[in-house]
Amino acid sequence: GADGGAKLPRSPGALADLSAPQRTEAMQVSEIQSGSWRHLASQYLALTKPRIVMLAAFCALIGMLLAADSFVPWQVLVFGVVGISLLAGAGFAFNCLIERGIDARMARTRARPMARGEVPLGGAIMFASVLGVAGAALLYRYVNPLTMWLTLATFVGYSLVYTVVLKPATPQNIVIGGASGAMPPLLGWAAVANEVSAQALVLFLIVFVWTPPHFWALALYRVEDYRKSGLPMLPVTHGAEFTRLSVFLYTLLLVATTLLPYMIRMSGLFYLACALVLGAMFLLYAFRLWRAYSDLLARKTFGFSIFYLAALFGALLIDHYLG
């Protein structure tokens, strides 16, 4: 090049035409460029919060399978999960974009790409927009318009109503905003049944009631982070003791809510037994968190809550096929 360095060869075979030092330098430049692209791609992927998208996709898949009497048509299964996942990822990307200043002040989130400036603002907007449009198009074309509109409403509810309006305004943000996070199983049901039935609403209600104890367990051991962020999270505004009691009371309500599938004859005894055992375990965590708090216990409660939801829906699915 103009600086005397080795030019990158246009084809792998052209490496043979370079001297040994030039060949080494060209290979090093190629590796750096390749590594830079991989790093940038990983940063864009991180904007979508892949682990949470996977949980949302799992819940949507459960909703699809529960809505089907036999097998879910492959087109609905594939494009439904992909479309819902793409719109969920778009919502999370917009969330990272809007909250980049808050994320930069919190230890838990300061490594996110937007907080560190790894992804440009325009690039994040374009990336999230492409994901959202692609997800909506797939749902409309290959699933049904109802699922597309419900998923778009979920996207708006999370990325705008929750992130922009509720989260900075009220300590009940996670309760009200939890409606968006509770939508995936209902979306999956709508993808197959093309309607929102009582069973779909029960699935929604389970995740909706699960969200506060799940998230407040995290907020308890991250309270200083939230204090620095300026967000009115419950442990900051009402104190740790009130939050611990709220976790326990919401867990009681959650266990009662998980009995609804059996009560409306959506499931059988296998699910009922699993729901009671899992509920008793969650209640034990919540009770201990209330009466004998420690950060370690809060971390364990948060981790168990994720396992709890996956196991509960797994039991519901197994019971569906046993029936």
Helices and strands as residue ranges (DSSP letters): G 12-17, H 20-47, H 50-67, H 74-98, H 100-104, H 113-116, H 121-142, H 145-156, I 157-166, H 173-181, H 184-193, H 198-221, H 223-229, H 234-238, H 240-257, H 260-263, H 269-291, H 295-322
